[in-house]
Amino acid sequence: MPGRREDGQLIEELGVIETTESDQILRWDGDVVYIEQDIYHNGQLVHRKYRRRVTDDVAHALLKQLGHVH
């Protein structure tokens, strides 16, 4: 399944442009809500299926939509 690539950002201390690719599917491991991302430096894959947590605000909004928080 093709992922969605996000615009690159320069990481000056590493001297690379970092881009990410994700299927944008929210996942929950029983503790945290996250999305999986592939991380690229200058177009080269450096980390596959990196778990990036969603922010607390996003997690609370999701719980509210699901009816778990009032």
C-alpha positions as CSV (number, residue, x, y, z in Angstrom):
1,M,0.0,0.0,0.0
2,P,1.6,3.3,-1.0
3,G,2.2,5.7,1.8
4,R,1.8,9.5,2.0
5,R,5.1,11.3,1.8
6,E,5.5,14.5,3.8
7,D,7.6,17.5,2.8
8,G,11.2,17.3,3.8
9,Q,12.8,19.4,6.5
10,L,16.4,20.2,6.9
11,I,18.1,18.8,10.0
12,E,21.1,21.1,10.2
13,E,23.0,19.2,12.9
14,L,23.0,16.1,10.7
15,G,23.3,17.9,7.4
16,V,20.3,15.9,5.9
17,I,16.9,16.6,4.6
18,E,14.4,14.3,6.5
19,T,11.2,13.1,4.9
20,T,8.6,10.7,6.2
21,E,6.2,8.4,4.6
22,S,3.1,7.0,6.3
23,D,-0.2,5.2,5.6
24,Q,-1.7,7.7,8.1
25,I,-3.5,4.9,10.0
26,L,-3.9,5.4,13.7
27,R,-2.9,2.5,15.8
28,W,-3.2,1.7,19.5
29,D,-1.0,-0.7,21.4
30,G,-3.1,-0.7,24.5
31,D,-1.1,2.2,26.0
32,V,-0.5,4.8,23.3
33,V,-2.0,6.0,20.0
34,Y,0.5,6.3,17.2
35,I,1.1,6.2,13.5
36,E,3.9,4.2,11.8
37,Q,6.3,6.2,9.6
38,D,9.2,5.4,7.4
39,I,12.0,8.0,7.9
40,Y,14.3,9.0,5.1
41,H,17.5,11.1,5.2
42,N,18.4,12.5,1.8
43,G,16.1,9.9,0.2
44,Q,17.7,6.9,1.9
45,L,15.5,4.9,4.3
46,V,17.0,5.1,7.8
47,H,14.1,3.8,10.0
48,R,11.2,1.6,9.0
49,K,7.9,1.6,10.8
50,Y,9.0,4.2,13.4
51,R,6.2,4.7,15.9
52,R,5.3,8.4,16.2
53,R,2.9,9.1,19.0
54,V,0.0,11.4,18.4
55,T,-0.2,14.4,20.7
56,D,-2.2,14.3,23.9
57,D,-4.7,16.7,22.4
58,V,-5.4,14.4,19.4
59,A,-5.7,11.4,21.7
60,H,-8.2,13.2,24.0
61,A,-10.2,14.3,21.0
62,L,-10.3,10.7,19.7
63,L,-11.5,9.4,23.0
64,K,-14.1,12.1,23.2
65,Q,-15.4,11.1,19.8
66,L,-15.5,7.5,20.8
67,G,-17.6,8.5,23.9
68,H,-15.0,7.6,26.5
69,V,-14.4,11.1,27.9
70,H,-17.0,13.7,28.7
